[in-house]
Every structure is written in structure tokens, then in C-alpha cells.
Amino acid sequence: MKALVTGGTGFIGANVVRALLARGYRVRVLLRPGSNRRNLEGLQVELAWGDIRDRGSLERALEGCSLLFHVAALYSFWVRPRNLIYEVNVEGTRNALQAALERGLERVVYTSSVAALGLPKGKEPADEETPVEPEAIIGDYKRSKYLAEQVALQFAERGLPVVIVNPSLPVGPYDIKPTPSGRIILDFLNRRMPAYMDTGMNIVDVEDVALGHLLAAEKGRVGERYILGGENLTMKELLALLAEITGLPAPKIKLPYYPLLGLSYLNSAFCTLTGATPRMTPETIRMSRHYMFYNPSKAVRELGFPQTPARTALQKAVDWFRANGYVKVRGG
């Protein structure tokens, strides 16, 4: 059986490609000319040149495929021009799912995000049924993923056999950019994190997330969402685990919210003028006020989704960053 993977050169996508190959699937990867193919080196995959914003290239790439794993997305909290994130994440998803519908594929797995889900107040973990307040969604990335998930749900109603997976904060190998989640680990290793904010997140092993995509294709119910999550940790707990793994000291200073929010506006304004990428934006600071805790029990129960401990997942990430030259500080 042959599967097309969009976003196969990226962090989650590269791990999905490897999981498919390990299960004996034949794999074709859609990629743009000029894409960094480092994550595909040495893998027996077919390459299809195209762009998810070009439906024609998607239709050609799907020829002979029974499955589509639509993983491609812009995962960034600073995209310029701003409309690009909607072109890729929303319209790109529409193009991919329309092409899959016209091809009559057996199954489609769409990679959404916990960013598309609602969040309760306090530290209570959200699940797939936590209501979303669209007007309260913070930032273009989260808004684009929410809108793209609505597109996927609409296609399910039209008869497309699509299953939606919502990864939380994956960490592990092949994070070549790195992603915002990998940046936390890398900043710690490079000693660029002198302080922290009082926030919380759900850490999941990216290799579990990749396997979760296959389990969704094999066992998931059409039109359903599955949180691919792991362990809920405060930032302080996350940094303590990294300290245990690396032997490096964890930062002890907790930053106040409002002064940091003000600095983020200044930083964003400066980067808008200079074309640089800010290390923090008002959206990321506002998001940090929420404990982004999630309950993956539906995926565990229905899919058999594994639950690798956060410490193990973080160890894998640390080892990969060190082995691949991302740590620039001696002893990091």
C-alpha cells in the first residue's frame, strides 16, 4: 500500500515517514523545489515535486496512492506576510483534502494541533470535547489551525474518510529547524534561558506522535479527533527534568507577565522594521498565561496510543541536538 506524506521533510512528517517505512508501507513525499531534504537522506521514498497551495501538484502526487497523511503546515508564531500562514495551513489543507476526495482515497489522516482545541481555565486538562471560543483564539498560528480543522470536519461530512490527530508539544529527533518546542530545549542546552515563565504544556515523544498517525489510519473513526499527547508539565518541572538529564542548572528566576508583555511588543516592532525574527511575540507571551494541559485518554483507549515518559522523550531530543551540532556551548 502506498501513502503520500505532505510535510515529510519536517519534524513530525519525517518521523511519520520513518514509521510508515517501518510498517512496510511504500511512501511518496510531496516537497517543494529547493526544500531541505536532510530529513529524508538514506530513506527509500519516492519524491513528488509540488506545493500544497497548488491543487494540481497534489492530484498528480496522489496518483497510485491509497492513503494521505497531510502533515504539512507552517508551525511558527511569526510569519510575514501574515496571510501566508492561512494560505498554507487553511487553503493548503482544503486543496489536499479536495484532491483526496476526488481520488477516492481509502483513508486520510490530517495533522491538526491541540492549538485548534479549547482550553479550560486553570490547570484542568482539555480534551477533544472542550469547547472553543473562536473570538478568544490567540495569534495567527492557532487561528489558522482552528480554521483548517473546521475544513477537515467539513470534508468528513462530505464523505471523505478523514481522521484528525491533534499533537501537543512534540520533542525528539529530526527537529532540524528547530520548532518552537525544540527551541526551548536548545535554548536550555545553549544556556540562553536565564529565567522562565509560569506556564504549562503537554510534552509528547515525536516518535509516539508518528506512530499515532498510523494508528489513526488503521483504527481511528472517521470524522473524529484524537489528542496525541503525553505528560503535563509546568515550565518549572520541564526545566528540572532537563537539568536532571544534562547536569546543567535550571533557571531559578520566574519572570513577571506584564513587563515581559511590554518587551514583546517592543521586540516585535523592532523585528518588523528590521526583518529579523523575534524570540518572543505578544501572542506567545499571552499564550503563556494559560496552562496548556491536555488529556490523551481517547487516543490511548481507542488507538492504543503509547505514553512514553516525558523524561525519555526529552532525553532523545537532547541526544539528537547534541549529536547534530546544534549545541554551541561547551558542556551544553
C-alpha positions in Angstrom: 0.0 0.0 0.0 1.3 3.4 -0.9 0.9 6.6 1.1 1.6 10.2 0.2 3.0 12.3 3.0 2.9 16.1 2.8 5.4 17.9 5.0 7.7 14.8 5.1 10.8 16.9 5.3 9.6 18.5 8.6 9.8 17.4 12.2 6.6 15.4 12.6 6.5 14.5 8.9 10.0 12.9 8.9 9.0 10.7 11.8 5.8 9.7 10.1 7.7 8.7 7.0 10.0 6.5 9.1 7.1 4.9 11.0 5.4 4.1 7.6 8.5 2.6 6.2 9.0 0.5 9.4 5.5 -0.9 8.9 6.2 -1.9 5.3 4.3 0.9 3.5 5.6 2.4 0.3 6.0 6.1 0.8 5.9 9.1 -1.6 6.7 12.5 -0.2 5.4 15.8 -1.6 8.1 18.5 -1.4 8.7 21.9 -2.9 11.7 22.5 -5.2 14.6 23.8 -3.0 13.3 22.1 0.2 15.8 20.9 2.7 15.9 17.1 2.1 18.2 16.4 5.0 15.4 14.5 7.0 14.9 12.1 4.0 18.6 11.2 3.5 19.1 7.4 3.1 15.3 6.7 3.0 13.7 4.6 0.3 11.0 7.1 -0.6 9.6 8.5 -3.9 9.7 12.2 -4.3 6.9 14.2 -5.9 7.6 17.9 -6.6 4.8 20.3 -5.8 3.2 22.6 -3.3 0.0 22.2 -1.2 -1.1 25.6 -2.5 -1.2 24.0 -6.0 -4.0 21.5 -6.1 -2.8 20.2 -9.5 0.5 19.1 -8.0 -1.4 17.4 -5.2 -3.6 15.5 -7.6 -0.5 14.3 -9.5 1.3 13.3 -6.3 -1.7 11.2 -5.2 -1.8 9.0 -8.3 -1.4 5.4 -7.2 -1.8 6.2 -3.5 -4.4 4.7 -1.2 -3.5 6.9 1.9 -2.8 10.5 2.5 -1.0 11.8 5.6 -1.4 15.6 5.4 1.2 16.8 7.8 2.4 19.9 6.1 1.9 23.2 7.9 3.6 26.4 8.9 4.4 25.9 12.6 5.5 29.4 13.6 4.3 32.3 15.7 5.9 34.9 13.4 5.1 34.7 9.7 5.5 37.6 7.3 3.4 38.3 5.3 0.7 37.2 7.7 -1.6 35.8 5.1 1.0 33.2 4.2 0.1 31.1 7.2 -3.6 31.0 6.2 -2.6 30.1 2.6 -0.6 27.2 3.7 -2.5 25.9 6.8 -6.1 26.6 5.7 -6.2 26.7 1.9 -3.4 24.1 1.6 -5.5 21.8 3.7 -8.5 22.4 1.6 -6.5 21.6 -1.6 -5.1 18.4 -0.1 -8.4 17.1 1.1 -10.3 18.1 -2.1 -7.6 16.2 -4.1 -8.0 13.2 -1.8 -11.8 13.3 -2.2 -11.6 13.3 -5.9 -9.1 10.5 -5.9 -11.3 8.3 -3.7 -8.6 7.5 -1.2 -9.2 4.8 1.4 -8.1 6.9 4.4 -6.8 10.4 5.1 -5.1 11.4 8.3 -5.0 15.2 8.9 -2.4 16.6 11.3 -4.2 19.3 13.3 -2.9 20.6 16.6 -4.0 21.0 20.2 -3.9 24.7 19.2 -7.2 24.1 17.5 -8.9 22.9 20.7 -10.4 24.8 23.5 -8.7 25.4 26.9 -10.5 25.3 30.3 -9.4 27.8 33.0 -6.7 26.8 35.4 -4.8 23.6 35.2 -7.6 21.3 34.2 -6.6 19.3 31.1 -8.6 19.9 27.9 -9.9 17.0 25.8 -11.4 16.7 22.3 -14.8 18.0 23.6 -13.6 21.1 25.3 -15.5 24.0 23.6 -13.6 26.5 21.6 -14.3 30.2 21.7 -13.2 31.4 18.3 -13.0 35.0 19.3 -10.6 34.1 22.1 -8.1 32.3 19.9 -4.7 33.9 20.3 -2.5 34.5 17.2 -2.4 33.6 13.6 -1.0 30.1 14.1 -3.7 28.9 16.4 -6.4 30.6 14.4 -5.1 29.0 11.2 -5.1 25.6 12.7 -8.6 26.0 14.1 -9.9 27.1 10.7 -8.1 24.2 9.0 -9.6 21.7 11.4 -13.0 23.0 10.5 -12.2 22.4 6.9 -11.3 18.8 7.7 -14.5 18.3 9.6 -16.5 19.6 6.7 -14.8 17.2 4.3 -15.7 14.3 6.7 -19.3 15.4 6.4 -18.9 15.3 2.6 -17.8 11.7 2.8 -14.0 11.9 2.9 -12.7 9.2 5.3 -10.5 11.6 7.2 -9.3 11.2 10.8 -7.9 14.1 12.7 -5.0 14.0 15.1 -4.0 16.8 17.4 -0.4 16.6 18.6 0.5 18.5 21.7 4.2 19.6 22.1 6.3 17.0 20.4 10.0 16.7 21.2 12.6 14.3 19.8 14.8 13.6 16.7 14.8 15.3 13.3 13.8 18.7 14.6 16.0 20.4 12.1 14.6 24.0 12.2 14.1 23.7 15.2 10.4 24.1 16.1 9.2 26.3 19.0 9.1 23.2 21.2 12.7 22.2 20.2 13.8 25.8 20.7 13.0 25.5 24.4 15.4 22.6 24.8 18.0 24.1 22.6 18.0 27.4 24.5 18.4 25.4 27.7 21.4 23.5 26.3 23.0 26.7 24.9 22.4 28.5 28.2 20.2 31.1 26.6 17.4 30.7 29.2 18.4 32.6 32.3 14.7 32.8 33.6 11.3 31.2 32.9 7.6 32.0 32.8 5.0 30.4 34.9 3.2 28.3 32.3 2.4 24.7 31.5 2.5 22.4 28.5 1.9 18.8 27.4 5.1 17.0 26.3 4.9 14.1 23.9 7.5 11.9 22.2 7.5 12.8 18.5 8.0 9.1 17.7 4.8 8.3 19.6 3.1 11.0 17.6 4.3 9.4 14.3 3.0 6.0 15.4 -0.2 7.7 16.4 -0.7 8.8 12.8 -0.5 5.2 11.7 -2.8 4.1 14.4 -5.3 6.7 13.4 -5.2 5.5 9.8 -5.7 1.9 11.0 -8.1 2.2 13.9 -9.4 5.8 14.0 -13.1 6.7 13.5 -13.8 8.9 10.5 -14.5 12.5 11.5 -13.1 12.0 15.0 -10.3 14.0 16.7 -7.6 12.3 18.7 -5.2 14.2 21.0 -1.7 12.8 20.6 -0.4 13.9 23.9 1.8 12.8 26.7 2.7 14.2 30.1 1.5 17.6 31.5 4.3 19.6 33.0 4.8 23.1 34.3 7.7 25.0 32.8 9.5 24.7 36.1 9.0 20.9 36.0 10.2 20.7 32.4 13.4 22.6 33.2 14.0 20.5 36.2 13.9 17.4 34.0 16.3 18.9 31.5 18.6 19.7 34.5 18.5 16.1 35.6 19.2 14.8 32.0 22.0 17.3 31.2 23.6 18.1 34.6 23.1 21.8 33.7 21.5 24.1 36.3 17.8 25.1 35.8 17.0 28.8 35.8 15.5 29.9 39.2 14.2 33.3 38.2 10.4 33.5 37.4 9.6 36.4 35.0 6.6 38.6 35.7 3.9 38.7 33.0 3.2 42.4 32.2 6.8 43.7 31.9 7.5 40.8 29.6 4.4 41.5 27.5 5.6 45.1 27.1 9.0 44.0 26.0 7.5 41.6 23.5 5.7 44.5 21.8 8.9 46.4 21.5 10.7 43.3 20.2 8.1 42.7 17.6 8.1 46.3 16.4 11.9 46.2 16.1 11.7 43.0 14.1 9.0 44.3 11.8 11.3 47.2 10.9 14.5 45.1 10.5 13.1 41.9 9.1 14.5 39.8 11.9 12.6 37.1 13.7 11.6 37.9 17.3 12.4 35.5 20.1 9.1 36.4 21.7 5.9 37.9 20.4 2.8 39.4 22.2 0.9 36.2 21.1 3.4 33.8 22.7 3.5 35.8 25.9 -0.3 35.9 26.1 -0.4 32.2 25.4 2.0 31.5 28.3 -0.6 32.7 30.7 -2.6 29.5 30.1 -1.6 26.1 31.3 -1.9 24.1 28.0 -2.6 20.7 29.6 -4.3 18.0 27.6 -5.9 14.6 28.2 -4.9 12.0 25.6 -7.0 9.2 27.1 -9.3 8.9 24.0 -6.3 8.1 21.8 -4.9 5.7 24.3 -8.2 3.9 24.7 -9.3 3.8 21.0 -6.0 3.7 19.1 -3.6 2.1 21.6 -1.6 5.3 21.6 1.7 4.9 23.6 2.7 7.0 26.5 6.5 7.4 26.6 7.5 9.3 29.7 8.4 13.0 29.1 11.9 12.4 30.6 12.6 9.7 27.9 11.3 12.0 25.1 13.4 14.9 26.4 16.5 12.7 26.6 16.0 11.7 22.9 15.7 15.4 21.9 18.8 16.4 23.9 20.8 13.5 22.4 19.8 14.4 18.9 20.6 18.1 19.2 24.0 17.3 20.7 24.8 14.7 18.0 23.8 17.0 15.2 25.8 20.1 16.1 23.1 22.3 17.5 24.7 22.8 20.9 27.3 25.6 20.6 28.3 25.9 24.2 30.9 23.7 25.8 29.2 21.3 28.2 25.7 22.0 26.9 
